[in-house]
């Protein structure tokens, strides 16, 4: 798990107190991951549920950074597998609020509950150029 700067932690704490959507917070989080030296590409993944609603997270090297729930989950393929409590989610920002009801809302699904998964990638120009070669 990446360690974020004190400045990013302070900004997260303020944003987490607002009514920002998971998609918006994941976009900001993707930038924080990039600035913190995350391996690229940084994937922004949104799953849409059959019953309605959706949830968006960042995925880096098979690990989930969920800025809405304030969680890091190692080796988890969000939207393509079910979470198991043995996966031991870790709180991203220790000094910020953890909201366990969000964990239940977004992660308590069966694979048949998933309607669609969309992926968007954040890459810098150097990686984009290397991928084009």
Secondary structure, DSSP 8 states (H G I E B T S, - for coil): -----HHHHHHHHHHTTS---HHHHHHHHHHHHHHTT--S-EEEEEEEETTS-EEEEEEETTEEEETTTTEEETT--BTTB---GGG--EES-TTS---HHHHHHHH---GGGEEEEEEEEE--HHHHHHHH-
